[in-house]
Amino acid sequence: MDPQAYSEFYKYTSDQISALSWNPITQTHTPFRASLNHRHHTWAKTHFSHPELYLRPQSLPEIKLIVTLARQNGKKIIVVGSGHSPSDLTCTSSWMVNLDDFSSVVAERKDEMQLELEAGIRLHQLADELEKRGWAMPNLGSITAQSVAGAIATNTHGSSLRHGTLAQAIIGITLMLASGESVKCSTMENKDLYHAALVSLGGLGIITHVTFQAVPAYNLKWHQDIIKTPNMLEAWNKDLWTREEFVRVWWFPYSGRSIIWQADKTEDPLRERPPSWYAATLGRFSYEFLLYLATWVPPFMPIVERYVFYMQYGWGEGETGNAVQKSYEALTMDCLFSQFVNEWAIPLEKGPEAITRLQAWLTGDAENISGIPFSSRGIFVHAPIEVRVSDTTLQPEKPWLDQSYHSGPTLYLNATLYRPFHRNPPEWERYYEAFEYLMKELGGKPHWAKNFTTATKEEFGQMYPKLGDWCKLREELDPQGVFRSGWLERNLLPE
C-alpha cells in the first residue's frame, strides 16, 4: 500500500476490512494499491479530473477488493488506460482504476492462435507478444497506446472493407461485476452480456480478461498517392476502397487534394518508410507554430495547409511515398500534438455527398450546396480530415452499441482540430455543430470516445435499437451504480 493512502484505506472501509482483504491461501492481506493527489488528464490535455483515489491493482483479488470496497462505501469506479479518448469519458472525482500493472499473457492456445490476456495490456505490448509467436493482429487503428480493454470498450476500428472493428478479434471476455463476481462471456456463454460488453463504455463492470484471436504475422507493402479531391470522389464508387486490403484517405479541403494510402500483404523484404517532414523536429515545431499563429489570424489557415501539404507530400498528382513494414508499424501513424477529434460513422455510399457538402460549406457555400444552416464565416479548419472504412455486415450478431451499419459498409469521417501549444482553435464549437448537423442528416453516429457536442439521449435512442436493452442490463448488473459514470448519466442513461 502507498504510505500516503494508508489512512484513506481505513477511512473508506469498515470493521470488515480484515475479512475482505484476507487471503487464506497465501495467508496474507490483499494489497490495496492506492495513491492520493493524482491529477488525471486526457492525452490531449482537453479534460482534467482529480480522483479521490487512484488505484493500480496487480491481481484479480486486488480488483475484487477495490470493487467490493467501492460498492460498500458508495463510491463510483472509472477505469482508465492511456487517456487517448479525447472526451471526459474517463474523468471522475471518485475512484479511478488503472490496469497497467495487470497486463500479462495468462494462457496460450497455439493451434487456434489465441491468447488469453489480462485486459490492461496495451496494444503495442500485445503486438510484441504476438510477434514472438509469429502472429499478428488482423487489423489496427492509428495508434497502439490504448489498452486492449479500452480499445474494445469504445469500439476502435481501422480502415479496410475486409475487416470490421477491433472487437471482432475478441472472442471471449471476463467481466468483474459490481457484486465482485467474475463472469465469462462469449458467443457460446452469456451471449447477451458478451454483445453488451464488447462496447461497454466502462458501464457494466471492469473487463479483467479477454481472449484474442490472432492471425499469422504479415508484412504490408504500402504506397500513398496525391490525388485531386474531385478525382478521388470520382473513384469512390469504382475501386477506391477495394484496390487493396487496407485503404484510408486524408482529405485537405483548402488544397483541393487528398492523399490515398493503400496497403496489401506481401512477401517482399522490409523497406523503411521515406523521411517525413512532420517527424523531423524542425518540421513538427514549424507546423505547430504555424497553427498557433493561425489561431490569432484564422484566414492564414488555408495558406498553412497548402504549405504543410507541399512540405510533407509535394504537390503534383502521383505516388509520394512507399515502404514495406511489419503490419503494426505500417497501420499506425504519428498523431502529432494535442487535438480535438470528432468522428462520425455514416453509410459508405453517402461519403461523396458528405465531402462535397462540407467542402462547399468550408469554402463559403456561394451556391448554397451544403444545406448546413450555420454560417461558416470566420471558420478555418485543420487538415487532414481523415476518411476511413469498415465492413461488419458479415458478423452474425454485432455489439449492441456498435456504430457501424448493418446494411452495408461504414464510412468514418474524422474532423480533427489541433490545439497548438494547447491553445484551442477559434470557433471550434460552431464548426463541430455544423459538422454534426451534416452527419445527422446523413444518418450518422458519433464515435463514443471522441468530442461529439450535440448528440442527445433521445437521438442515441433512435441510433441504437439495443440501447434500452443495454441500459436495462447495466442496471441489473449494477443496481448500486458503482459503474454509473457522469458521462453515462449525461449521454445515455435514463433519468
Sequence and secondary structure as in RCSB ss.txt:
>XXXX:A:sequence
MDPQAYSEFYKYTSDQISALSWNPITQTHTPFRASLNHRHHTWAKTHFSHPELYLRPQSLPEIKLIVTLARQNGK
KIIVVGSGHSPSDLTCTSSWMVNLDDFSSVVAERKDEMQLELEAGIRLHQLADELEKRGWAMPNLGSITAQSVAG
AIATNTHGSSLRHGTLAQAIIGITLMLASGESVKCSTMENKDLYHAALVSLGGLGIITHVTFQAVPAYNLKWHQD
IIKTPNMLEAWNKDLWTREEFVRVWWFPYSGRSIIWQADKTEDPLRERPPSWYAATLGRFSYEFLLYLATWVPPF
MPIVERYVFYMQYGWGEGETGNAVQKSYEALTMDCLFSQFVNEWAIPLEKGPEAITRLQAWLTGDAENISGIPFS
SRGIFVHAPIEVRVSDTTLQPEKPWLDQSYHSGPTLYLNATLYRPFHRNPPEWERYYEAFEYLMKELGGKPHWAK
NFTTATKEEFGQMYPKLGDWCKLREELDPQGVFRSGWLERNLLPE
>XXXX:A:secstr
  GGGHHHHHHT  TTHHHHHEETTTTEE    EESS  EE TTSS EE  SEEE   SHHHHHHHHHHHHHTT 
 EEEESS    SSTT  SSEEEE TT   EEEEETTTTEEEEETT BHHHHHHHHHHTTEE S   S S SBHHH
HHHTT B SBTT  BGGGGEEEEEEE TTS EEEEESSSSHHHHHHHTT TT S EEEEEEEE EE  EEEEEEE
EEEHHHHHHHTTTTTTTSSSEEEEEEETTTTEEEEEEEEEE S  B     TTTSHHHHHHHHHHHHHHHHSGGG
HHHHHHHHHHHHH SSSEEEEEEEEEHHHHS     S EEEEEEEEEGGGHHHHHHHHHHHHTT TT  S   S 
 TT    S EEEEEE  TT SS  TT  S SSS EEEEEEEEE GGG   TTHHHHHHHHHHHHHHTT EE TTS
   S  HHHHHHH TTHHHHHHHHHHH TT TT  HHHHHHTS  
